[in-house]
């Protein structure tokens, strides 16, 4: 079972991905986590990524595709994976489909968490307060920039997956448990 989670920053993709990973024993691949780990390594690429992320900009396709391809090839992804934060463009979606096709795999579900952007700003402020602003992207200016980038570049991917019949739009403003129940319903329906 291979899944993509969509939604603007702060929509709850990570929370839902963690649940799916634990419930269905498939590997969660968060580009954000992979990128932060690379930044923490302080490699040349990590230092470059740090300035890109701090500015709220998107990382280039070639860097992301390189990170994702390596992870999908790992044995821990044999039962399936959840992509959180990738793809961000139609070109990346097509590249992902081509990569998976060569591996004899496909995307089974694409969940899009639909949320109010004003509420997202409140969520980020709360997360920044809880973490003491530990993440470079936990500030209002960066979030506003990322929301703008999401609206212009990432949201247009949804029709691509809708045409493939795998898109499931979910009201992300519901309680976490309600969002989880909806996702569970789709996953169990597909498994049946």
Helices and strands as residue ranges (DSSP letters): E 2-6, H 13-24, E 27-30, H 31-40, H 44-54, H 61-72, G 75-77, E 81-84, H 90-102, E 109-114, H 117-131, H 140-149, I 150-154, G 155-157, H 158-163, E 167-171, H 176-191
